[in-house]
Amino acid sequence: MKPEKRIVELREALHDHNYRYYVLNDPSISDGEYDTMLRELESLENDNPSLITKNSPTQRVGASPIPEFGSIPHRIPMLSLANAMNENELSAFDERIQKGLDEESVVYMAEPKLDGLGVELVYENGTFVHGSTRGDGYTGEDITHNLKTIRGIPLSLRIDDLNAPSLLEIRGEVFIRKDDFKKLNQQQESSDKPAFANPRNAAAGSLRQLDPAITANRPLSIYCYEAGMIEGIYFANHSSFLTALKKWGLPVNPLIQTVVGSSGLIQYHQKLEAQRNELRYEIDGTVFKVNDYEKRETLGTRSRSPRWAIAGKFKAQQATTVIHDIEVQVGRTGALTPVAKLEPVYVAGVTVTNATLHNQDEIDRKDIRIGDTVLIERAGDVIPKVMKVILEKRPKISHPFQIPNNCPVCEHEAYRPEGEVILRCGNISCPRQIKGRIHHFASKLALDIDGLGEKIVDQLVEEKIIHSIDNLFTLEKKTLADLERLGEKSAENLIDAISKSKETTFARFVYALGIRNVGEHIAKVFEKQYVGNLKKFQNASIEALEEIDEIGPIVAETVVQFWSDESNKIIVQNCLNNGVTLANVDTIKNQSFEGLTFVFTGALEKLSRKEAKDMVEKLGGKAAGSVSKKTSFVVAGPGAGSKLKKAKDLDVHVLTEEEFLVKVKKIQNQETLKGL
């Protein structure tokens, strides 16, 4: 047989076997036979390099290591889900949906909530072009090369009886099965490498390897469960979308099914909770979504989560263990937190060695002592928590535990603010607080200084090179290069990362300052109010802050307290003097598009999708991914398909790209004239 013919034959056979194994769950050959065919194909392609194609199964592990991950914006945000912690909250969710839709019986898609890493896959005309992590929901890391190594992800879609759309964005969960995880840890230990704590950590770490060859050797699986942006085909509901995914060769969890009403939600949740330990992979709950896409549009979304979906959380799993010690840790705001050091115990897929004891009141209430045998649980399968002491197992000699009156790091006297249960170190120069503030300042959601990890921060503070966040911007390469395990190249990269971080946003900068009670979302609330006027924010009174939507007295008071400390204002001014700029100072304040929803379809010739979406949002509007009766305008370019048809059917106003730009330009010109 000619090499050309045999190569085509082998590729088709391998693609078919992947489909049967990962989608149909019905393998027709053994793993050994598959490997033999793959090696034969590799040999033939090596002898005939001109016949290699990018979609060949051999190309899953062909990329070179990359220096760093790029970023990819999500056309439609990958929002998180609201949680239902019990069956009553599932029923309440159904009641809200019924009320929002004015219907008595709602159909939902029910699925297991996998404990893995969320990703987005993008196909153009049936070919996998790139993939990314969820990231912050709006922008993810480009992990295309690593995703290509996962055999369950087809490099090109099967189009036997259903053509591939021009654009298909799919959300899925990458995970490692329990038996594969056990084998992986055995391999780690036999190679004198540290074992992974749990399957989720192993999956996440595997996807974030700069060398795809390492990822290829990890037993990663994927299930696809949600749509991003789609062009060239129309789906009325989620069940038909999932059916199409399976036809295209994408793995879909066989446990996904339709349920009706609150009784259906609760029955499915109970069934999966009973089965969770028997499944081949870790799950930490259930997910329920309204099936009908138009009804989803009617219900809409909140700032962080869709109203049409919810995650049902399982009851926490418990285990008993022994407290060997209680360590008091100091946080970046000076909070003294007691932490129980435990005999390692496996709970809900994780080896637990620490558990928070919260504060002295909690220790006294439960009478927790060193040496006690305790019942612990992972609340929401995330945070280990001591539930109670098993008194009959208490040692004969034991003593009540008391958090010391002095900071365990700097020995400064601790104090308890009025109305709080937490003791705090009152020394703002406490090394542990300084480390915590700097580490927070450099974190992903703050200034995102790549390479400034905990160990480097510790060295910088301990050697008295820096003592506050503004010192970061005056660091020199030589100083960093002299640090242990850093070297000249790493020092240069870190200086570049610090320099790059200077261009940030108002919200990121405010969040980075570490003001108590000001998280990522509240920082964005302040950004809307004070963008371009940091001085006004610094001088705002409690009353002025409380007038802002979502800002209550506690947040207002801690913000005013923060700015009342003159040293904080000096540190911020030093940051600005050293080149920190708040990039969205020039955000358009005009809200002419407020209350309007735009949908973009077809090819845009002058703008990217992100640029078009940003224009709409800066003018107060919303950019949606699908057309409904609530859509205000559809902006249609060449190649517009089902969305344009639906817009005409619903009598939604259609604009060309040029008409849209004229509309925006007119508003911007009005703003310019106002400023003259």
N, C-alpha and C positions, 0 to 999 in steps of 0.2 A: 504494500500500500504506500502511495506517495506521502511524504511527510506532511504536506499541506492538508490532505484529507484526514490523516490520522490526528493531527493537531485539532482540527475542527471537531472531530468525533470525540476526542478526549475532553475538550472544553465543554461541549454540550452535555456529556455524561456527568462531568463533575458538577456543573451548574444544576443539573437535574437531581443529583444525589444530595446536594446542599438543600435544595427545595424540599425534597422528601424528608430529610432529617430534621431541618429547623422549622419548617412550616407545617408539614403534614404529620410530623412525629411518627413517620413510618419508614425507617431506613431500609434500603434494599440490599446494601452491601455492608461489610464490616469496616471498621476504622482502618484496619491493615490493608484491605483491598483499595480503599480510597487513597491511602498514602502511596501505594504502589502506582496507581494511575497518575497521581500528581507528580511523582518522581519521573515517570515516563514522559509526561508533558514538559517538565522542566528540561529534561535531556534533549528532547526534540527542539524546543525553543532555543536552547543554547547553541545547537548545531545550525539553527535557521533563525538568527536574530531578527531578520527583516519581517518575520511572520508574527512577532510578538505584538499583542494589542494591549491597551491599558485595561481592558475588562477581563483579561485572562485570569483564571484562578491563581496563576503563579505570581501575579503582580501585587498580591495582598501584602507581601513582605519584601517589596523591592525598593522602598524609599530609603534614602540616606538619613542619618540623624540630623535634626534641625537645631539651630542655636537657641531658639526661644519660640514660645507660642505667640502667634498673632491673635487678633481678636476679630470676631464676626458679629455684626449686629443682627438681632432677630427682627424680621419684618413684622411679626406679631409677637408681642411680649410673651415669654414663658412664665406666666404668673404662678404663684404658690396657691395652695388651697386652704380654705378655712377648715377647721377641725370640728368634728362631732365627737365628744369624749364618752358619750353613752347613748343608749337607745332613745332616751327622751329627746336628745339633741338631734338625732336622725329624724324623728317624727316632726320636730319643730322646723327642720329644714324643708321637709315635704309640705308642711303647712304654708311656709313662706312662698314656695314655688307655686302651689295652688292659687294662693292669693295674687301673686304677681302675674299669673297667666289667666286668672279667672276660670280655672278648670278644676274639676273634682278628682280626676284620675290622670296622673302623669306617668309617662313611660320613661324609665331611666336605663342607662347602660351601667352595669355593675362590674367591677373588676378588682382583682387583688392589688394592694398597694405594695409594690416591690421595694425592698430595701437595697437600692442600688444607686446609680448615678444617672441623672436625667441628661439626655442628649437630643440634639436636633440633626436630622439627616436631610440633605437637600438634593433632589434629583431634577435635572433639566432634560426634557425630552427622553426620559427613561434612563439617563446615565447619572450615577452618583458623582456629584461634583465637589461637595464639601460637607463637613459636619462639625459641630461645636458642642461645648458643654452648655448647661443652662446659664452659668455665670450669675450675674445679678438679676437675671430675668429679661434684661434688655440687650445685653452684649455678653457673648460667651467666648471661650478660648477655642481657637482653631485646632481641632484634633483630627483633621481629615485623615492623615497618614495612619494614625493609630486605629481609627474606626475601620479603615480598609482591611485591617488584619483580622477582623472578626468575621468568621465564616458565615454567620447567620445574616450578615448584611450583604444583599446582592449588589454587585458593582453595576449591573444593569438589570432593569425590571423585565419580568416575563410578560410578554404581550400577546399571548395566544388568542384570547377572546376579549381582551379589554385593552385598548390603546393607552399608552402612558401619556399623562398630561404634560403640557409644556413646562410647568413648574409644579413641583410637589415637595412640600415641606412636611416632615414627619417627626413627631416627638416620640421618644422611647426611653426605656430604662436599661442600662447596661449593668449586668450583675454576674456573680459567680455562684454556681450551684454548690450546695453543701458538700457533696462528695468530692467535687473538683477542688473546693477550698481545702479540704482535709489533705488531699494529695499535694496541693501547692505548698502547704505549710511543711509537709514531710520533706519536700524537695528543698525548701528554704533551710530547714534544720540540717539536712545532710550536706548542704553546701556551706555550713557555718554562717548562715545569714539569719537575721532576726525574723521570727514568725510574725504574720499579720494578725492584728487583734480580732478582726472579723471580716466576713466576705465583702462588706461594703467598702471598707478601707482598702482592701486588696484590689477591688474593681476600680476605685477612684485613682489609686496610685498607679495602676497599670495603664490607665488612659492618659495619665499625665507624664508619661515617659517621653523624653526627647528622641529616643532611639526606638523606632517602630519595631525593630527586631525583638526587643524585650517584650513589648506588648503582644507580639505574635505568639510568644511562648506562654502567655497567660490564658487560662481557660475561660475566656469571656463569652457571655451569652447576651442576647438582647430580646426584649419584647416591645413591639411598637403599639402605641395606644392612643395617640392624639394627632390632630392635623394642625399644621401651621397655615401658611398661605398656599393656596392651590389655584392654578390657572389652566384653563383648557378642558376642564371637566367639572360638572356640578353634582354635588351630593345633597340630598334633602335631609339626611339624618346621619348619625354616627354609626349606626349598625351597617348601613350600606357602604360607608367609608372603610370600615374594618374588613368587610367582605372583599372589597377591591384590593386592600393591602395584601390579603392572603393570595388573591389571584396573581398579583404582581410579584409574589415570592418573598414577601416580608413576614417575619414571625409575629404572630398575634397570640396572646395568652388564651389557651382553650377554656379557661375558667370564666372568661368574660361572657356575660349574658344580659338579656333584658329583664327588668323587674318592674312591677307596677305598684305605686303608692308606698306609704310608710311601712305597711306589712311586708312588702317585697324587699325594701331596704333592710329591715331588721332581720328577716329570715336569711337573706344572703350573708349579712354580716355575722350572724351567729354560726352559720354553716362554715364559713372560712375560718373563724376563730377556733372552731373545734378541729379543723383540718390542718391548721398552720404548722404544727410540728411534724406532720406526715408529708408535707410538700418537700420537693427537692431543692427549694430555694427559700431564702428568708423573706417573709412579708411582715409588715408592721401595722397593717390595717386594710381597709377597703376604700374604694373610690366610687362615688356615684355621680353621674352626669346626666343632665336632661338629654334625651336622645335626639329630639328634633332641633335642627340648626336654626331655623327661623325663631323658634321659641327661646333659644339661647340669646339671640340678638335682642329680643324683647326684654329679657331679664337683665342683660348688660353685665357690667363688671364694676367692682370696687377698685380702689387704687392698687390693691395688692392681690386681689383674688376674684375669680368669676363668681357671680351670684348663682349660676346654674350648676355648680358642682360643689362637692364637699368630700372631705376625707374622714372616714369613720375610724377612730383609733381603738385598738384592742386594749383590754385590761392589761395593766403592767404585769410582767412576769417576776416571780419572787424566788429568793434562795436564802439560805442561812450561811453565815460566816462569822469570823471572829475579828474584833477590833484590836489591832496590835498597838496602835498609837493614835493620838489626836494631834494634828499639826495645825497651828494657826497661821494662815496665809494672809498676806497684805495685798490688797488690790490697788489699782491706779488712783482710786479716789480715797484711799486710806482705810477702806473697810477691812476689818479684821474678821476673817471667815474661818471657823473651825472645820477641818476636814479629817474624816476618819480614814486611817490607813488600814486596809483590810487584808485578811488572808485571801489571795486571789480566788475568785469564784466565777463560774460561767453562768451568765444570765442572759436569756434572749439573744443568743448569738454573739455575745461580747464577754471577754474576760474582764471582770470588774475588780479594781484594786483600791479605789478611792470612793468615798461618798461624802457629799456635803452634809454638815450638821447645822448649817444656816447661821445660828446665833446662840448666845447663852440661854435665852429664854427657852429655845427649842431643846437644848441639852437638858435643862432642868426639868422641863415638862415630861420628857421621856426617860429621865434619869439614866443618861448614857454615860458609861464609864469605860476606861481602857481595860481590855481583857474580857469585855462582855461578848457573848454570842448574840448576834442580832439577825433580824429578818430584814433583808434589803429588797428593794424592787427598782426596776428602771421605769420611772414614771413617764408614760408616753414612749417607752422603750428608748429613752435618750438619757435622762439624768438619773444616775444612781442615788437612791434615797434610803435612809434608815427608817424603817417603819416602826419597829418596836424591839425592846430588849427581851430575850428569853431568860427570865429571872432565875429559873431553876438551874440554869447552866452558869450562873455568875460565880466567879472565883470567891473563895471564902474571904480573902483579903482584897478589898477594892475600895476606891475612894471617889467621891464625886469630882467631876472635872470642872475647873474654873478657868476661863480665858484670862490670861494675865492682864494686869492693869497697865502694862507698858508694851509698846510695839516690840514684837520679837525680832525685828530687823534693826531698828535704830535706837530702841529702848526709850523713845520719847513717850511721855504719858499719854495714854489713850483716853478718849472722852466719848460720851454717848449724847448725841444731839437730842434736843427736846423733841419728843414725839416719835423717835426712832428706836428700833430694837438692836441696831448694829453699833458696836464699838468702832471708833475710828482713830487712826493715828493722826495727831494734829500737826505733824511735822511735814510741811510740803516739800522739804528737802530730803525726806526719807528715800534712800536709794531704791527701795522696792517700788515706791510710788513713781519715782522718776522713770525707772525702767518700764513700768506699766504704761505711763503716759506716752513715752516715746514709741513703744511697741504698738500702741493703739493708733497713734498719729500716722504710722507707716503702714497700717493694715490695709487689706484689700478694699474695703468700703470707704476708707479714708483717703490718704494721699497715695496709697498703693505703690510704695517704694519697694520695687522688686530686689530681693537679695538682702534686705535689712531684717534678718531674722533675730530670734530671741538671744542666741548666743553672742552675736555681734553687738547687740544693744547692751547686753550684760557687761561685755568687755569695755565698751566705750564709757559706761557709767562707772564701773569699778576702778578704771584707770583715770577717772576724773577728766576725761577728754571732753565729754559733754555733760551738762546738768539740766538742760531743758530742750524743748523741741526746736527752738530757733537755732540752736547750735549746729543742727544737722546741715544747715545751708552754708556754713562756713568751714565745713570739714575739708581737709586737703588729702590728695591721693597718697602722699608719703605717710601721713599719720595712719591711714587705714591699712596701707601695705605692711606696716610694722606689726599689725595685730596678728595674733596666733591664727594659723590656718587660713589666712586671707590671701596674701601675695599681691603682686603688682597688677595682674590682669583682673582679678576679682575686685580689687580696690578701684580700678578704672571703671569697671562695669557699675559698681555701686555709686560712684560719683555721677556717672551718666544717669542712673536711675533717679538719684536725688534731684538732679537738674531737670529731668523730664517731669518730675512730680510737681514742679513749681507752677505749671499750668494746670490749674484745677478749677473746680466750681465753688460757688458760695456754699452750697449744701455740703459738699465733701469736706470743705475746710472747717465749717462749723462743727460737723460731726467729729472731725479729727481732733478738735480741741479737747474733747473728752468732758464736756460739761455734763454734770450729773443729770440724768433723766432726759437727755437729748440724744435720741437714737437717730438712725438714718432717716426715718420718715419725718420726724419732728424737724430735723434739719432742713428737709425739703419744704416744709410748711413755712419756716422762717425765710427760706430763699425767696419764695413767692412774695413775701411781704417786704423784705429788706434788700433784695438783690440790687447791687450797685450803690448801696449806702450802709456800709459796715459800721460807720460811726453812729448812725441812727440806731442800729441794733445794739451797739455797746451802751448807748445812753438811754435805752427804753426803760420806762418804769414798769412796775408790776401791773399796774392798771392798763397801760398801753398794750402789754403783752397778752393780758387776759382777754382783750377785745378781739384777738385773732382766733379764727375758728380752729378748734382742736387743741388750743393752749389753755390749760387749767392753772389753778393757783400754785400747785407744787412745781410744775415746770417753770412758770414765771418767776417764782421765788429763787430757784436754783440758778437760773440765768442771771438774774440781778445780782445774786451773791457772787457769781463767777466774775462779772465785770466790775464789781465793787473792789476787787483785789487789783490794785494798780499794776502789780507785776504781770498779771495776765494780759493787760492792754499793752504793756511794754514788749512782751514776748510776741504778740500778734504783730505789732508794728515792726519789730525786727524781722519777722518772716517776710512782710511786705517789702521792707527796705532791701532785703536780700533776694528779691526777684519773684516772690510768690505773686501770681496774678489770678484773679477770680474770673475765669474765662467767659462766664455768661453775664457779665456786667451789662453788655449791650443787648440783652434779650429784649425783643420787641414787647412793649407793655400793652399795645393795642389788643383788645379782645374781640375784634370784629367777627371772628368765626365761632364765638362762644355759642354752644347749643347746636352747632352744625356738625354733621358726620360726613366725612369724605371717604370714598373707596376708589383706589387706583387699580386699573386693569389694563392689560396689554403692555406694549413696550413704550416706555417713556424715553424720549430722544434727547431732551435737554437736562433732565434731572435724574438722579438715582432715586430709588424708592425711599431711601432714608432721608434724602434732602427734601423730597415732597412731603413726607410725613412730618418732618421737623417744621416745615413752613406752616402746616396746618396747626400743629400743637402750639407753636409760638404765638399764633393769633387766637389761641383759646379754643380751637376746634379739636375734633377727634378723628383719627385715621383708623378706619376699621378694615377688616380683611374680607368681609362678605357683605352682600347687598341684602337689605331688608326694607320693610316699609318705613323704618326709622331713618334710612339713609337720606341725606340732604342732596349730595351731589356724587355722581360717578364721573371720574376723570378717565377717559378712555383713549388709549393709544392704539397704534397698529397691532393687529392680532388679538384684539379684545374678543372674548368668547362668551361664555355662559353668564358672566357677571353683567355684561352689557345687555344681553338678552333679558335677564331678570330685571334690570333697571328699567327697560322699556315696558316690560309687562306690568311693573309696579308704578309706572309713570313717574320715575325718579329723574330729576333734571340731569342731563348728560353734558359734560364739558370736554372740549379737547384740551390737550396739555397747554396749548398756546392761550386758550381762553382762561384757564386756571391761573397761568402766570400773569396775565393782564389784570386779573382780579386782585392777586396778591400785590402786584406793583402799584396798583391804584391806591390800596390801603397804605402801603409804605410811603408813597408820595404825600399822602395826606398827613402822615406823621411828621415827615420832613418839613412840610409847610408850617405845621403847628410850632415847630422848634425855631422857626426863623424870627 
